[in-house]
Amino acid sequence: MNNPIPFLLYVVATLFTPGPNTILSMVNARQYGFKNSFPFYMGVFSGFITVMIGCSYFNLFLFNFMPKIEKLVSIFGTIYMLFLAYMIAFGRKKLRDVNNKKTNTYLAGLTMQFLNPKVLIFGMTVMGTFVIPNYKSGFILILFSLFTALIGLTANLSWGLFGAMLQNFLAKYDKQFNIIMGLLLVYCAISISGFI
């Protein structure tokens, strides 16, 4: 790669902006504590690496079918993110008592990566634009997958730490916080769906 700056800017900007992973990292850390949310973070990390490796190896094949796959992923991902937005903003008691315990697990973090259109589209874009044109070695592709997953983990941990540190402040404004987080997820869903 002749100039790694655009690659790094794209990766950092994309992974640190609000998305399902970062927002759920913040919500889980706020409700259960930073340390208790580590299973979720590790699930996200594992799933993210898997998606990046998959995008690396299948990018050329999928590129030919991208419009169909992107539309299907966008539809399912948008519906899933809108459901999460509703549960965070308005289903507070249910989310805490039933569903959110299920979202603060390794399996939830892992599975979410395969339903998260932001991750899938990011993987296709970063690997197809920056990596595959320059590198074909399987070992190098795995290294790039690991590198992007580590940046993603850093983003999730940062958002989780932010949620845990502001736990007392956010408890005072619980309803407002949940509505704002829900609206951020709605924005993510709409922007990934292509409506804006």
Kinemage of the C-alpha trace (Angstrom):
@kinemage 1
@onewidth
@group {chain A} dominant
@subgroup {mainchain}
@vectorlist {calphas} color= white
{ca met a 1} P 0.000 0.000 0.000
{ca asn a 2} L 1.681 3.170 -1.206
{ca asn a 3} L -0.223 5.569 1.020
{ca pro a 4} L -1.741 4.040 4.185
{ca ile a 5} L -3.210 7.378 5.407
{ca pro a 6} L -6.560 7.092 3.534
{ca phe a 7} L -6.901 3.492 4.705
{ca leu a 8} L -6.260 4.453 8.344
{ca leu a 9} L -8.572 7.473 8.203
{ca tyr a 10} L -11.367 5.403 6.717
{ca val a 11} L -10.960 2.604 9.260
{ca val a 12} L -10.790 4.891 12.315
{ca ala a 13} L -13.575 7.222 11.172
{ca thr a 14} L -15.896 4.362 10.291
{ca leu a 15} L -15.293 2.242 13.375
{ca phe a 16} L -15.407 5.052 15.947
{ca thr a 17} L -18.648 6.608 14.684
{ca pro a 18} L -21.907 5.470 16.268
{ca gly a 19} L -23.186 2.137 15.093
{ca pro a 20} L -24.888 -0.894 16.604
{ca asn a 21} L -21.632 -2.209 18.125
{ca thr a 22} L -20.548 1.046 19.757
{ca ile a 23} L -23.999 2.022 20.977
{ca leu a 24} L -24.710 -1.413 22.455
{ca ser a 25} L -21.233 -1.366 24.032
{ca met a 26} L -22.145 1.874 25.782
{ca val a 27} L -25.587 0.662 26.852
{ca asn a 28} L -24.254 -2.651 28.211
{ca ala a 29} L -21.393 -1.003 30.115
{ca arg a 30} L -23.752 1.560 31.567
{ca gln a 31} L -26.224 -1.066 32.782
{ca tyr a 32} L -23.879 -3.890 33.774
{ca gly a 33} L -20.521 -2.204 34.208
{ca phe a 34} L -17.484 -2.068 31.962
{ca lys a 35} L -15.915 -5.283 33.253
{ca asn a 36} L -19.163 -7.279 33.090
{ca ser a 37} L -19.568 -6.332 29.427
{ca phe a 38} L -16.338 -8.046 28.318
{ca pro a 39} L -18.115 -11.165 27.007
{ca phe a 40} L -20.045 -8.924 24.607
{ca tyr a 41} L -16.874 -7.085 23.525
{ca met a 42} L -15.066 -10.373 22.883
{ca gly a 43} L -18.029 -11.661 20.888
{ca val a 44} L -17.989 -8.527 18.750
{ca phe a 45} L -14.229 -8.898 18.286
{ca ser a 46} L -14.478 -12.571 17.258
{ca gly a 47} L -17.359 -11.935 14.889
{ca phe a 48} L -15.645 -8.903 13.413
{ca ile a 49} L -12.481 -10.879 12.611
{ca thr a 50} L -14.589 -13.588 11.000
{ca val a 51} L -16.467 -11.067 8.864
{ca met a 52} L -13.240 -9.325 7.812
{ca ile a 53} L -11.604 -12.610 6.801
{ca gly a 54} L -14.741 -13.583 4.914
{ca cys a 55} L -14.814 -10.233 3.148
{ca ser a 56} L -11.144 -10.608 2.269
{ca tyr a 57} L -11.502 -14.017 0.670
{ca phe a 58} L -14.869 -13.557 -1.001
{ca asn a 59} L -14.662 -9.887 -1.990
{ca leu a 60} L -14.005 -10.453 -5.681
{ca phe a 61} L -16.778 -13.034 -5.968
{ca leu a 62} L -19.304 -10.950 -4.023
{ca phe a 63} L -18.399 -7.756 -5.866
{ca asn a 64} L -20.190 -9.049 -8.956
{ca phe a 65} L -23.351 -9.624 -6.911
{ca met a 66} L -22.944 -6.642 -4.576
{ca pro a 67} L -26.085 -4.701 -5.517
{ca lys a 68} L -28.304 -7.695 -4.684
{ca ile a 69} L -26.435 -8.656 -1.515
{ca glu a 70} L -26.106 -5.076 -0.289
{ca lys a 71} L -29.857 -4.514 -0.687
{ca leu a 72} L -30.742 -7.732 1.160
{ca val a 73} L -28.275 -7.019 3.987
{ca ser a 74} L -29.536 -3.442 4.205
{ca ile a 75} L -33.159 -4.545 4.526
{ca phe a 76} L -32.517 -7.144 7.249
{ca gly a 77} L -29.954 -4.952 9.006
{ca thr a 78} L -32.256 -1.935 8.971
{ca ile a 79} L -35.129 -3.941 10.460
{ca tyr a 80} L -32.829 -5.373 13.151
{ca met a 81} L -31.373 -1.963 14.030
{ca leu a 82} L -34.846 -0.382 14.182
{ca phe a 83} L -35.929 -3.167 16.551
{ca leu a 84} L -32.869 -2.508 18.753
{ca ala a 85} L -33.603 1.247 18.632
{ca tyr a 86} L -37.170 0.667 19.795
{ca met a 87} L -36.093 -1.658 22.600
{ca ile a 88} L -33.447 0.786 23.826
{ca ala a 89} L -35.645 3.895 23.572
{ca phe a 90} L -39.025 2.581 24.692
{ca gly a 91} L -38.723 -0.992 25.920
{ca arg a 92} L -36.477 -0.100 28.862
{ca lys a 93} L -37.882 -2.492 31.437
{ca lys a 94} L -38.132 -5.374 28.989
{ca leu a 95} L -34.684 -4.602 27.601
{ca arg a 96} L -33.060 -4.646 31.025
{ca asp a 97} L -35.005 -7.533 32.492
{ca val a 98} L -35.135 -9.880 29.521
{ca asn a 99} L -33.549 -8.922 26.231
{ca asn a 100} L -30.520 -6.908 27.267
{ca lys a 101} L -29.204 -9.733 29.432
{ca lys a 102} L -29.161 -11.663 26.195
{ca thr a 103} L -27.377 -8.827 24.389
{ca asn a 104} L -24.580 -8.662 26.970
{ca thr a 105} L -23.174 -12.066 26.036
{ca tyr a 106} L -20.395 -13.390 23.854
{ca leu a 107} L -22.885 -15.064 21.514
{ca ala a 108} L -24.919 -11.862 21.097
{ca gly a 109} L -21.797 -9.877 20.177
{ca leu a 110} L -20.626 -12.588 17.782
{ca thr a 111} L -23.984 -13.057 16.073
{ca met a 112} L -24.623 -9.337 15.743
{ca gln a 113} L -21.644 -8.979 13.393
{ca phe a 114} L -23.379 -11.090 10.758
{ca leu a 115} L -26.555 -8.968 11.003
{ca asn a 116} L -24.810 -5.602 11.240
{ca pro a 117} L -24.843 -4.001 7.783
{ca lys a 118} L -22.306 -1.391 8.872
{ca val a 119} L -19.730 -4.132 9.539
{ca leu a 120} L -20.547 -6.067 6.380
{ca ile a 121} L -20.436 -3.000 4.149
{ca phe a 122} L -17.308 -1.772 5.922
{ca gly a 123} L -15.612 -5.134 5.345
{ca met a 124} L -16.500 -5.195 1.674
{ca thr a 125} L -15.398 -1.598 1.207
{ca val a 126} L -12.141 -1.625 3.162
{ca met a 127} L -10.977 -4.958 1.795
{ca gly a 128} L -12.131 -4.293 -1.770
{ca thr a 129} L -10.810 -0.744 -1.972
{ca phe a 130} L -7.642 -0.739 0.101
{ca val a 131} L -6.418 -4.285 0.693
{ca ile a 132} L -7.280 -6.697 -2.152
{ca pro a 133} L -5.873 -4.450 -4.926
{ca asn a 134} L -2.507 -4.398 -3.129
{ca tyr a 135} L -2.212 -7.756 -1.370
{ca lys a 136} L -3.269 -11.288 -2.292
{ca ser a 137} L -1.398 -13.317 0.351
{ca gly a 138} L -3.678 -15.156 2.768
{ca phe a 139} L -1.405 -14.311 5.686
{ca ile a 140} L -1.476 -10.579 4.852
{ca leu a 141} L -5.266 -10.635 4.469
{ca ile a 142} L -5.578 -12.214 7.918
{ca leu a 143} L -3.232 -9.560 9.356
{ca phe a 144} L -5.380 -6.761 7.881
{ca ser a 145} L -8.491 -8.475 9.250
{ca leu a 146} L -6.923 -8.658 12.706
{ca phe a 147} L -5.743 -5.035 12.483
{ca thr a 148} L -9.210 -3.704 11.598
{ca ala a 149} L -10.796 -5.897 14.297
{ca leu a 150} L -8.385 -4.488 16.918
{ca ile a 151} L -9.360 -0.939 15.935
{ca gly a 152} L -13.015 -1.992 16.177
{ca leu a 153} L -12.408 -3.467 19.631
{ca thr a 154} L -10.723 -0.221 20.703
{ca ala a 155} L -13.769 1.730 19.508
{ca asn a 156} L -16.177 -0.543 21.398
{ca leu a 157} L -14.096 -0.417 24.574
{ca ser a 158} L -13.940 3.386 24.320
{ca trp a 159} L -17.690 3.685 23.987
{ca gly a 160} L -18.182 1.156 26.800
{ca leu a 161} L -15.811 3.036 29.086
{ca phe a 162} L -17.660 6.261 28.322
{ca gly a 163} L -20.955 4.607 29.272
{ca ala a 164} L -19.540 3.161 32.500
{ca met a 165} L -17.822 6.397 33.576
{ca leu a 166} L -20.991 8.418 33.135
{ca gln a 167} L -23.243 5.811 34.747
{ca asn a 168} L -24.363 8.017 37.677
{ca phe a 169} L -24.943 11.043 35.458
{ca leu a 170} L -26.828 8.978 32.898
{ca ala a 171} L -28.972 7.353 35.601
{ca lys a 172} L -30.478 10.790 36.302
{ca tyr a 173} L -31.415 11.153 32.658
{ca asp a 174} L -32.233 7.521 31.988
{ca lys a 175} L -35.248 8.061 29.734
{ca gln a 176} L -33.614 10.851 27.728
{ca phe a 177} L -30.398 8.844 27.324
{ca asn a 178} L -32.276 5.794 26.044
{ca ile a 179} L -34.288 7.873 23.586
{ca ile a 180} L -31.116 9.539 22.264
{ca met a 181} L -29.364 6.167 21.908
{ca gly a 182} L -32.445 4.779 20.166
{ca leu a 183} L -32.519 7.754 17.787
{ca leu a 184} L -28.821 7.252 17.008
{ca leu a 185} L -29.588 3.662 16.054
{ca val a 186} L -32.488 4.875 13.881
{ca tyr a 187} L -30.056 7.258 12.180
{ca cys a 188} L -27.593 4.381 11.643
{ca ala a 189} L -30.357 2.217 10.194
{ca ile a 190} L -31.544 4.952 7.839
{ca ser a 191} L -28.053 5.933 6.692
{ca ile a 192} L -27.034 2.324 6.006
{ca ser a 193} L -30.315 1.598 4.218
{ca gly a 194} L -29.466 4.304 1.679
{ca phe a 195} L -32.394 6.633 2.407
{ca ile a 196} L -30.040 9.530 3.251
